[in-house]
Amino acid sequence: MKHFIKYILLVCVLISTQACNDLLNRPEPSTSISFDAALNNAGAVNQVRARMYSRFHVGTAMNTRWLLGPDALADNTFIRPGRDRFEDLNLNEIRAGLADGAWDNFYDTINDANILISGIPDGVISDALATQYAAEAKFIRALVYHHAVRIFGYEPGVTPASGDGQGFTAGVILRTTPVLGLTEASFRARATVTEVYTQIVNDLNDAIADLDNSNAPFFASRAAAQALMARVHLYQRNYAQADAMATAAISGSGLSLATPAQVATMWDETAGNNPEALFTIDVAPATESAGANSSLAAYTGQQWLAQIPTQDLLDLYEAGDARRAAWYGPCLDDINGSNPGGCDDVNIAGEEFQKYAAEQSLFADDYTHLRIAELVLIQAEARLNEIDAAAAIERLDFLRAQRGVGAYAGGTTDPEVLNEILDERRRELVGEGHRFFDLKRLGRDIRKVAFDNATDVTTVSSIPFNDFRILDDLPNAEVALNPMLVQNPGYN
């Protein structure tokens, strides 16, 4: 509820009345005007659209926590001694999770999307532009709702068999109309996870129908909406639909997997756009970099080096894997030009994670949310469940060939192949917001690893799936304010 009051008190939260000369330019940070002006001025409406995208620049909940947090919560990264960024996630402390600072950010973004979907008076912009903006907004609303519901709720049909969360089905509050004044704000209960997923699927169906691929990857596109739909169906275990949507997104995008030679530069924005990117939040260093205290690069491969790849993760890469050579290297404090020390307390060689290396300067990296490699891995998992292990292995080998490694030679039972898919997702999608959720959506315990640098031994433990910490707690202030809002089990 706080975010509604904030909208009333901060009348100038939206954007400048200056119109953009080119509606297809990458979104720039917004300044401010009143809601009335925003809804009745074509240029300002365009800036509402820019603000919706630029909200992904503010607060770690919308970028660093979103993309790196799931690795810290599980077994891909761990804190370097003497640092404290995400240590609470590494240790899975109570009330520490991806939701810190997220609630207002999520609903502010959703409200911007709702304005573009149904809050613009007729005639302010052309029908064609209104349709495009609404479709983009439905994609963004679906993206944020999916991230929110997987943080605060279990996945459809996947709840613990025992413990506080047994049978718990609450998702998040659904709001699909814009709130522009206090009279339009109201207390609401949490929708069920199934109801939230229904809304997400409806939004993505509309987005797919109304978008094309002309503005990719820095705005929502049809291929991006299809890719997100593939991910959503995977979480719902609708495997045939997941495969079909992943296939459609790959085909429609015109993109392909990066080659082994491209792997070395695919995350370097100065070398061009990521060749696999379907949807990316563009970051302009001068005005939008999250800065030293919160950027992905600062956490992983620059000044602070707080999150270091675990030896458990590094051990998954085979000899010759292009990703191993390109995405990891000796720990270096780029600001001071020195080895910061302590990295060898997390992995044998004392290496850092360099997928985010701030080549744009000022700690700036673009945030890629959807790309081709994820879709190939969705195809593999979907085909394992829908067809057979051989069909899944074909997709794995397709990806492996483009990463410089040979065909998969492991076990061929369904459980063995699924484990290999999950390992491949660790190798490929590290730092992109997946690991914790991959375990959670399958109802698995959360793997945790500890490395002893004196013996070079990694010890594996786990957090049971029925542990209440698997779900984040809702903000206490929201629960106290809204009598209809039920807190997650275990946090009362």
Beta strands, then each sheet from edge to edge (+ up, - down):
strand 1: 77-79
strand 2: 277-281
strand 3: 307-309
strand 4: 328-330
strand 5: 351-353
strand 6: 367-371
strand 7: 446-452
strand 8: 457-463
sheet 1: 1+ 3-
sheet 2: 2+ 6-
sheet 3: 4+ 5-
sheet 4: 7+ 8-
end
